[in-house]
Amino acid sequence: MLFHTKFKQSQETMLVIRNFNEFESFLGKELGVSELHKITQEQIMKFADATLDHQWIHTDPERAENEGPFKATIAHGYLTLSLIPYLWKQIVDVQNLKMEINYGIENLRFGQPVIVNNDVRLKAKLVSIANLRGVTKATIGAELEIIGQSKPAFKGEVVFLYHFEG
């Protein structure tokens, strides 16, 4: 049986899925949109430290303001991708799992950079789903919207493998 629960204190509802059949019922449909997430300079700096990518366009606000094409620092493209699991879990609560695996990313294109202090959110749609001998392979159309911009930061498909209990 499919049901919805409240997420945080917003009026939005989070989709709860507990098995393959519930998941499959959303094939071709929008699954929802995450909460807004602000990209801060602190987050950009921590990502630069974690990935050893300290290119000035990300890490030097003064230089980016004076010399950069966006007049501010921008988030690493891979930082925006790394937000998928966090934002995805705000849209869908997949329950009754033994294990969940990030399986891949397909057809990904970066549309435009995310400038420091931009608010972003993930929009998700179930593109395809397959039962692989008891393992659910779900392909999710993922688009990272930048609030106030017409083009997304990225658009592509993320693939998850879900091992449901029982």
C-alpha positions in Angstrom: 0.0 0.0 0.0 1.3 3.4 -1.0 1.1 6.4 1.4 2.6 9.8 2.0 4.2 11.3 5.1 5.2 14.9 5.9 8.8 16.0 5.3 10.2 18.4 7.9 7.7 21.2 8.6 6.9 22.0 5.0 3.6 21.5 3.2 5.2 19.1 0.8 4.7 15.4 1.1 7.5 12.8 0.8 6.8 9.7 -1.2 7.2 6.5 0.7 8.0 3.3 -1.3 8.3 -0.1 0.3 8.6 -2.6 -2.6 9.0 -3.0 -6.3 5.3 -2.8 -7.2 4.8 0.5 -5.3 7.9 1.9 -7.1 6.7 0.6 -10.5 3.4 2.4 -10.2 5.3 5.7 -10.6 6.9 4.8 -14.0 7.0 7.9 -16.2 5.8 10.2 -13.4 7.3 13.0 -11.5 8.3 11.8 -8.0 8.7 15.3 -6.5 11.1 18.1 -5.7 13.5 18.4 -2.8 13.8 21.3 -0.3 16.0 24.2 -1.2 19.7 23.9 -0.5 22.0 27.0 -0.4 25.5 26.5 -1.8 27.8 28.3 0.6 31.5 29.2 0.3 32.2 27.0 3.3 30.7 24.0 1.5 32.7 24.8 -1.6 35.9 25.0 0.5 35.2 21.7 2.3 34.6 20.0 -1.1 37.8 21.5 -2.5 39.7 20.1 0.5 38.1 16.7 0.2 38.8 16.4 -3.5 42.1 18.3 -3.7 40.6 20.6 -6.3 41.5 24.1 -5.2 41.0 25.9 -8.6 40.7 29.6 -7.8 37.3 29.9 -9.6 35.9 27.9 -6.6 38.1 28.9 -3.7 39.2 32.5 -4.1 36.2 34.8 -3.8 38.3 38.0 -4.3 39.9 36.8 -7.5 36.7 35.3 -8.8 35.0 38.7 -8.2 37.7 40.6 -10.0 38.7 38.1 -12.8 36.1 35.5 -13.0 33.3 35.4 -15.6 30.6 35.1 -13.0 31.9 37.8 -10.6 31.8 35.3 -7.7 33.0 31.8 -7.0 31.1 28.8 -8.4 30.5 25.3 -7.0 32.4 22.4 -8.4 30.3 20.5 -10.9 31.0 17.3 -8.9 29.9 19.0 -5.7 26.5 19.6 -7.2 26.4 15.9 -8.2 27.4 14.8 -4.8 24.2 16.4 -3.4 22.0 13.9 -5.2 21.8 11.3 -2.4 21.0 14.0 0.2 18.3 15.7 -1.9 16.9 12.4 -3.3 16.2 11.3 0.3 14.1 14.4 0.7 11.9 13.3 -2.2 11.5 9.6 -1.7 11.8 7.5 1.4 12.5 4.0 0.1 11.8 1.6 3.0 12.0 -2.1 3.7 15.6 -2.4 2.3 18.4 -4.8 2.9 20.7 -2.6 0.8 20.7 0.4 -1.6 23.5 0.9 -4.1 24.4 4.0 -6.2 24.8 2.1 -9.5 25.5 4.9 -12.1 24.9 8.2 -13.8 23.9 8.3 -17.5 23.4 11.0 -20.0 24.5 13.8 -17.7 25.1 17.3 -18.9 26.0 20.4 -16.9 23.8 23.2 -18.0 25.3 26.1 -16.1 27.4 26.8 -13.1 26.0 27.2 -9.6 27.2 30.5 -8.2 28.0 30.7 -4.5 24.9 31.4 -2.4 22.5 30.1 -5.1 19.6 28.0 -3.9 19.3 24.7 -5.7 16.8 21.8 -5.5 16.5 18.4 -7.1 13.5 17.4 -9.3 13.1 13.7 -9.9 11.1 11.5 -12.3 11.0 7.7 -12.6 12.3 7.0 -16.1 12.6 3.2 -15.9 12.4 0.4 -13.5 13.3 -3.3 -13.8 13.2 -6.3 -11.5 16.5 -8.1 -11.9 15.9 -11.4 -10.1 14.8 -9.7 -7.0 16.9 -6.5 -7.2 15.1 -3.3 -8.3 17.0 -1.2 -10.8 15.5 2.3 -10.8 16.6 5.0 -13.2 15.7 8.4 -12.0 15.6 11.5 -14.2 17.4 14.0 -12.1 17.5 17.8 -12.7 19.2 20.2 -10.3 17.3 23.5 -10.6 18.9 26.8 -9.7 16.3 29.1 -8.2 15.9 32.1 -10.4 17.5 30.5 -13.5 15.9 29.0 -16.5 18.5 26.4 -17.1 19.4 23.7 -14.6 22.8 23.1 -13.1 22.7 19.6 -14.5 20.3 17.1 -16.1 20.8 13.4 -16.3 19.7 10.0 -15.1 20.9 8.4 -11.8 20.6 4.6 -11.4 20.0 3.0 -8.0 19.8 -0.7 -7.1 17.4 -1.5 -4.3 17.4 -4.8 -2.5 14.1 -5.0 -0.7 13.5 -7.2 2.3 11.4 -10.4 1.7 
